[in-house]
């Protein structure tokens, strides 16, 4: 039997509102024309500094930038690399490239020069659009074409539409989304227009017609690059928070722009709730909150629901999948805290053993998914594509998990992070989920450290709750707490109290950095 789809416990399907606009070609850039014609005065983007761009303005500027890029030699199948921060300019360049039949390669501006050089070397962009605040690799890799500053490209928005554009083709690739590089060189997941349409159709409850949605992730992330058709079809206003992210300015922006969909990782929501201005800030427009990318304590879910008077949902996905699972309004805080919900619309899920045989509910194995939202391939990397994407369309996510009796997915963690302690398997995410609900723990990450007797031991890096000092939490306390829910061998063996956890370029906890720190610790910590 194949794993669950999007049916709710007890039968029935999740209700999804239809988009406001659509286009028969199935292409995202033609969808923007429809949105601009029907609702051109609606804000498409609001930036923290006050800059706004309507859907009509977005459509017009994309035509002009397309003309400018064409003058620089960009055509069908070429790559345009965007080394830009989240901004309306980023979105304009993305849609301009689509209109030329080109592929946009988003490059996170927080990546290091070696990572950026690797992406540029493999994607060989015809044009790189960069912000002056980010230096190009020195030397620039061979195969890279023109490098153009952001301001110069923005000025192209006033040009006339190119006289000839390729015919709309939903099978054309439009985006290369790069992984964070925490397991080696970044890999580029390729998506076409059909992928983007599938994401729009199955995206879940964090979108509705004319929503005003705060965007917490970089635009180069899969969360924006593959959701752009959803943003356009539903006429969603994307509210871009300031960089760096700070709770006070984000609260002010959410109130001023009447944000209806709040999004953030658990630590961001904790900072918002604890900010002294929270109680006096009018957030009554918020209809739903989304979170994820880290364990979510049940107490945080209940507090968000109580103080914002709206449901909270969690989602799970990957760069390669674009959509996987999520909870829905009405799920209990315990379901939201301990699972990542059920498959999204038209997503099929299964858990398999090391031989590819499907496992029954309750047994931990490798999580696989299949849908029209799954990437087509990795960019110029057939070997790594074949390693994760089968000919039958099943994607090996690299995560381990199990299905509960209601069909919710319970993640155990990355298979690559699993360690053996005294002959027993330990998945750090499972331990983190339990420890995150400890009242003295604000954030936690668990990594393995080599041990001559047990093989590996677990090291818990903990940020104390409420800014308390190192004495607020002890290893003995955490071990007792863990053993209340999990086997004794899963309790952490070492504790390191830190002021903050290191983050990757997309805001996830940098486990590679923590593993390096753990390797240098003595066993007495």
C-alpha positions in Angstrom: 0.0 0.0 0.0 1.3 3.5 -0.8 1.4 6.0 2.0 -1.2 8.7 2.7 -2.3 11.5 0.5 -4.2 14.6 1.6 -7.3 13.0 3.0 -8.2 14.2 6.4 -8.8 11.7 9.3 -12.3 10.5 9.0 -12.5 11.2 5.2 -12.8 14.4 3.2 -10.3 16.7 1.6 -8.7 19.9 2.7 -10.7 22.9 1.4 -8.6 25.2 -0.9 -9.9 28.5 -2.2 -9.5 28.9 -6.0 -7.0 31.5 -7.3 -8.2 34.9 -8.3 -6.7 34.8 -11.8 -5.4 32.0 -14.1 -4.0 31.7 -17.6 -4.6 28.8 -20.0 -0.9 28.7 -21.1 0.1 27.5 -17.6 3.1 29.8 -17.6 3.8 32.1 -14.7 4.8 35.2 -16.7 1.5 35.1 -18.6 -0.3 34.7 -15.3 1.3 38.0 -14.2 -0.2 39.7 -17.3 -3.7 38.5 -16.2 -3.1 39.7 -12.7 -1.9 43.1 -13.9 -4.9 43.5 -16.2 -7.5 42.4 -13.6 -6.1 43.9 -10.4 -3.1 46.0 -11.4 -3.5 48.4 -8.4 -3.0 45.7 -5.8 0.4 45.8 -4.0 2.6 42.9 -5.1 5.5 43.9 -2.8 6.0 46.1 0.2 9.5 46.5 1.5 10.5 47.5 5.0 11.9 50.9 3.8 8.5 51.8 2.3 9.0 50.9 -1.4 6.0 49.4 -3.0 5.3 47.7 -6.3 1.9 46.9 -7.7 1.1 44.0 -9.9 0.8 46.4 -12.8 4.1 47.9 -12.0 5.7 44.4 -11.7 4.3 43.4 -15.1 5.5 46.6 -16.7 9.0 46.5 -15.2 9.4 42.8 -16.1 8.8 43.7 -19.8 11.4 46.5 -19.6 14.0 44.4 -17.9 13.4 41.6 -20.3 14.3 44.1 -23.1 17.4 45.1 -21.3 18.5 41.5 -20.7 17.8 40.6 -24.3 20.2 43.5 -25.3 22.8 41.8 -23.1 22.4 38.6 -25.1 20.0 36.7 -22.8 17.7 34.3 -24.8 16.0 31.0 -24.6 17.6 28.5 -22.2 20.2 31.0 -20.9 20.9 31.4 -17.2 20.4 34.7 -15.3 22.0 34.6 -11.9 20.6 36.9 -9.2 23.0 37.8 -6.4 20.4 40.1 -4.8 18.6 40.5 -1.5 14.9 39.8 -1.2 13.3 42.7 -3.0 10.9 43.8 -5.7 13.9 44.1 -7.9 14.6 40.4 -7.5 11.0 39.5 -8.5 11.2 41.8 -11.5 14.4 40.2 -12.8 12.9 36.7 -12.2 9.8 37.4 -14.3 11.8 39.2 -16.9 14.0 36.1 -17.4 10.9 33.9 -17.7 9.6 36.1 -20.5 12.8 35.5 -22.5 12.6 31.7 -21.8 15.7 32.0 -19.6 16.4 30.3 -16.3 16.9 32.2 -13.1 19.5 31.0 -10.7 19.0 32.6 -7.3 22.1 33.0 -5.2 21.8 33.6 -1.5 23.8 36.7 -0.7 24.8 35.1 2.7 26.8 32.3 1.0 30.5 32.5 1.2 32.7 33.3 -1.9 33.7 29.6 -2.4 30.0 28.6 -2.5 29.1 31.5 -4.8 32.0 30.6 -7.1 30.8 26.9 -7.2 27.3 28.0 -8.3 28.5 30.4 -10.9 31.0 27.9 -12.3 28.4 25.2 -12.8 25.5 27.4 -13.9 27.6 29.6 -16.3 25.1 32.5 -16.3 24.9 34.7 -19.4 24.2 37.7 -17.0 24.8 38.1 -13.2 22.7 40.8 -11.5 24.4 41.8 -8.3 24.0 44.1 -5.4 27.2 46.2 -4.8 27.1 45.2 -1.2 28.1 41.6 -2.2 31.5 41.1 -3.8 31.9 38.8 -6.8 34.3 35.9 -6.4 37.9 36.8 -7.3 38.7 35.6 -9.9 35.3 35.4 -11.6 34.8 31.8 -12.7 35.2 30.9 -16.4 32.0 30.9 -18.4 30.3 33.8 -16.5 29.1 36.5 -18.9 28.2 40.1 -18.1 28.1 41.3 -14.4 25.5 44.1 -14.0 24.7 46.2 -10.9 21.2 46.1 -9.4 20.7 49.8 -10.1 21.5 49.5 -13.8 19.0 46.6 -14.2 16.3 48.5 -12.3 16.7 51.4 -14.8 15.8 48.9 -17.6 12.3 48.7 -16.3 11.3 51.8 -18.3 12.3 50.2 -21.6 9.7 49.0 -24.1 8.7 45.4 -24.2 10.9 43.3 -26.6 9.3 43.1 -30.0 9.6 39.3 -30.0 9.2 36.9 -27.1 9.2 33.1 -27.1 5.8 31.3 -27.2 4.6 30.4 -23.7 5.8 26.9 -22.9 4.9 25.3 -19.5 7.7 22.7 -19.9 10.4 25.3 -20.0 12.7 25.4 -16.9 12.4 28.7 -15.0 14.4 28.3 -11.8 17.4 26.7 -10.3 17.2 26.6 -6.5 20.4 25.8 -4.7 20.6 23.8 -1.5 22.3 25.4 1.5 25.5 23.4 1.0 25.7 22.0 4.5 26.5 18.5 3.1 29.0 19.7 0.4 28.8 21.8 -2.7 25.3 23.3 -3.2 23.1 21.3 -5.5 20.8 23.1 -8.0 17.1 21.8 -8.1 15.5 22.7 -11.5 11.8 23.6 -11.7 9.6 24.4 -14.7 6.3 26.2 -15.0 4.3 23.0 -14.4 6.1 22.6 -11.1 5.2 26.2 -10.1 1.5 25.6 -11.0 1.5 22.4 -8.8 2.9 24.3 -5.9 0.2 27.0 -6.3 -2.5 24.3 -6.3 -1.3 22.4 -3.3 0.3 25.1 -1.2 -2.0 24.7 1.8 -3.7 27.1 4.2 -1.0 29.8 4.3 -2.5 31.5 1.2 -5.9 32.9 0.2 -7.1 35.5 -2.2 -5.6 39.0 -1.5 -3.6 37.8 1.5 -0.9 40.1 2.9 1.9 37.7 3.8 5.2 38.4 5.6 8.1 36.6 3.9 10.7 35.3 6.3 13.0 33.5 3.9 15.4 34.8 1.2 13.9 35.1 -2.2 16.6 32.7 -3.5 15.1 30.0 -1.3 12.6 27.4 -2.5 9.9 29.1 -0.4 9.8 32.0 -2.8 11.3 30.7 -6.1 8.7 27.9 -6.4 5.7 29.8 -4.8 5.7 32.8 -7.2 2.8 31.5 -9.3 0.8 31.1 -6.1 1.6 34.7 -5.1 0.4 35.9 -8.5 -2.6 33.7 -8.9 -4.0 34.6 -5.5 -3.0 38.3 -5.7 -0.9 38.0 -2.5 1.0 41.0 -1.2 4.5 40.0 -0.1 5.7 42.0 2.8 9.5 41.9 3.0 10.9 42.3 6.6 14.0 44.3 7.2 17.5 42.8 7.1 18.7 41.8 9.5 15.5 40.5 11.0 14.6 42.2 14.3 11.4 41.7 16.3 10.5 45.3 16.9 10.6 46.5 13.3 8.8 43.3 12.1 6.0 43.9 14.6 5.6 47.5 13.4 5.6 46.4 9.7 3.0 43.6 10.3 0.7 46.1 12.0 1.2 48.9 9.5 0.6 46.6 6.5 -2.3 44.7 8.1 -0.5 41.4 7.5 -3.0 38.5 7.3 -0.4 35.6 7.2 2.4 35.6 9.7 5.4 33.3 9.1 8.6 32.6 11.0 10.7 29.9 12.6 9.9 29.1 16.3 12.7 31.3 17.6 11.4 34.3 15.6 7.9 33.8 17.0 9.4 33.6 20.5 11.2 36.9 20.1 8.0 38.5 18.8 5.9 37.3 21.7 8.5 38.4 24.2 9.0 41.8 22.7 7.7 44.6 25.1 5.7 46.2 22.2 3.8 43.0 21.4 0.8 43.6 23.6 0.3 47.1 22.3 0.7 46.2 18.6 -2.5 45.8 16.6 -2.1 42.4 14.9 -5.8 41.8 14.6 -5.6 41.3 10.8 -3.5 38.1 11.2 -5.8 35.2 10.3 -3.2 32.3 10.5 0.4 31.7 11.5 2.9 29.4 10.0 6.1 28.0 11.5 8.6 25.2 11.0 12.2 24.3 10.2 12.8 23.5 13.9 11.1 21.7 16.7 8.0 23.6 17.9 7.1 23.4 21.6 3.4 22.8 22.3 3.5 25.7 24.7 4.5 28.0 21.9 1.7 26.9 19.7 -0.9 27.4 22.5 0.6 30.9 23.3 0.4 31.9 19.6 -3.2 30.8 19.3 -4.2 32.5 22.5 -2.4 35.8 21.9 -3.0 36.1 18.2 -6.5 34.5 18.2 -5.8 32.5 15.1 -4.7 29.0 14.1 -1.1 27.9 13.9 0.1 25.4 11.2 3.5 23.9 10.5 4.9 22.8 7.1 7.7 20.4 6.0 9.4 20.5 2.7 12.8 20.4 1.0 14.6 22.2 -1.8 14.0 19.3 -4.1 10.3 18.7 -3.2 8.9 22.2 -2.9 5.8 20.7 -1.2 5.6 17.8 1.1 3.4 17.8 4.2 1.7 20.2 6.6 -0.8 20.5 9.4 -4.2 22.2 9.0 -6.2 24.6 11.1 -7.9 22.6 13.9 -5.0 20.2 14.5 -4.1 20.1 18.2 -1.0 21.8 19.6 0.4 18.3 20.2 0.0 17.3 16.6 1.7 20.5 15.5 4.5 20.1 17.9 5.2 16.4 17.4 4.4 15.9 13.7 4.7 17.7 10.4 1.2 16.9 9.3 -0.2 15.0 6.3 0.7 15.3 2.6 -0.3 18.4 0.7 -2.8 18.2 -2.1 -1.7 15.8 -4.9 1.4 14.7 -2.8 1.9 11.0 -2.1 4.1 10.0 0.8 5.7 6.7 1.9 8.2 5.4 4.4 10.5 2.7 3.2 13.3 0.5 4.5 16.8 0.3 3.2 15.6 -2.0 0.4 12.8 0.3 -0.8 10.0 -1.8 0.8 7.2 0.3 2.3 7.0 0.1 6.1 3.8 0.1 8.2 2.7 3.0 10.4 4.9 3.3 13.4 8.1 2.1 11.9 11.0 4.5 11.2 12.5 4.5 7.7 13.4 6.7 4.8 10.8 9.3 3.8 9.9 9.5 0.1 7.4 11.6 -1.7 6.0 12.0 -5.3 4.2 14.9 -6.8 4.2 17.4 -9.7 5.9 19.8 -7.4 9.1 17.7 -7.2 12.1 19.1 -9.1 12.8 17.8 -12.6 16.5 17.2 -11.9 19.7 18.7 -10.4 21.4 21.2 -12.7 24.1 19.5 -14.8 24.4 16.7 -12.3 22.9 13.4 -13.5 24.7 11.3 -11.0 23.3 13.1 -7.9 19.9 13.3 -9.6 19.8 9.6 -10.0 20.8 9.1 -6.4 17.7 10.9 -5.1 15.1 10.8 -7.9 13.8 7.5 -9.2 12.5 6.9 -12.8 9.1 6.4 -11.2 9.1 9.9 -9.8 9.7 9.0 -6.1 12.0 11.5 -4.4 14.3 10.3 -1.6 14.2 13.2 0.8 17.1 12.1 2.9 15.0 12.4 6.1 14.0 9.6 8.4 10.5 9.4 9.9 7.4 7.3 10.6 3.7 7.7 10.1 1.4 7.9 13.1 -2.1 6.1 13.1 -3.7 9.2 11.6 -1.3 9.4 8.7 0.7 12.4 10.1 4.4 12.2 9.4 6.7 12.2 12.5 10.2 13.2 11.5 13.2 11.5 13.2 15.8 13.6 11.5 18.2 13.6 8.6 19.5 10.1 8.0 22.9 11.6 7.6 22.7 12.9 11.2 21.7 9.6 12.8 24.4 8.2 15.1 25.0 4.9 16.9 25.3 5.0 20.6 26.2 1.7 22.2 24.7 -0.1 19.2 21.4 1.8 19.2 20.2 4.3 16.6 19.6 7.9 17.8 18.0 10.5 15.6 18.9 14.0 16.9 15.6 15.6 15.7 13.7 13.2 18.0 15.7 14.3 21.0 15.5 18.0 20.1 11.7 17.8 19.9 11.6 16.6 23.5 14.2 19.0 24.8 12.6 22.0 23.1 9.6 21.6 25.4 11.7 21.9 28.5 10.8 25.2 30.3 14.4 26.2 30.6 15.3 25.6 27.0 14.7 28.3 24.3 16.6 26.6 21.5 18.4 23.3 21.2 20.4 21.3 18.7 21.9 17.8 19.2 24.9 16.5 17.3 27.1 13.4 17.6 30.6 13.2 18.9 32.9 10.2 18.5 33.4 8.1 21.6 36.0 5.3 22.0 33.6 3.1 24.2 30.1 3.8 22.9 30.9 4.7 19.3 29.1 8.1 19.5 27.5 10.2 22.2 25.0 13.0 21.9 26.0 16.6 22.6 23.2 19.1 23.3 23.8 22.8 22.5 21.3 24.8 24.4 20.2 28.4 24.4 18.6 29.0 27.9 15.0 30.4 28.0 14.5 34.0 28.9 18.1 35.0 28.6 19.0 33.0 31.7 22.6 32.1 32.4 24.4 28.8 32.1 23.2 27.6 35.5 19.5 27.7 34.4 19.8 24.3 32.8 21.9 21.2 33.8 22.8 18.0 32.0 21.3 15.9 34.7 18.0 17.8 34.4 17.9 17.4 30.6 18.7 13.7 30.8 15.9 13.1 33.3 13.5 15.2 31.1 14.5 13.2 28.0 14.0 9.8 29.7 10.4 10.7 30.5 9.6 10.4 26.8 12.4 8.5 25.1 14.7 5.5 25.7 17.5 6.2 28.1 20.2 5.8 25.5 18.7 8.8 23.6 19.3 11.2 26.4 22.2 13.7 25.7 25.6 12.8 27.2 27.1 16.3 27.1 25.7 19.8 27.4 27.0 23.0 26.0 25.2 26.2 26.9 25.5 28.9 24.3 24.1 32.4 23.7 22.9 31.5 20.2 23.0 28.7 17.7 24.9 29.2 14.5 22.8 29.5 11.3 23.3 28.6 7.7 22.6 31.1 4.9 18.9 30.2 4.8 18.5 30.5 8.6 18.6 26.8 9.6 20.8 25.6 12.4 24.3 24.9 11.1 24.8 21.3 12.3 28.2 21.1 10.5 29.5 24.0 12.6 28.2 22.4 15.8 29.6 19.0 15.0 33.1 20.6 14.5 32.7 22.3 18.0 31.6 19.0 19.5 34.6 17.2 18.1 36.9 19.5 20.1 35.2 19.0 23.4 36.5 16.8 26.3 34.2 14.1 27.6 34.0 16.0 30.9 31.8 18.8 29.5 
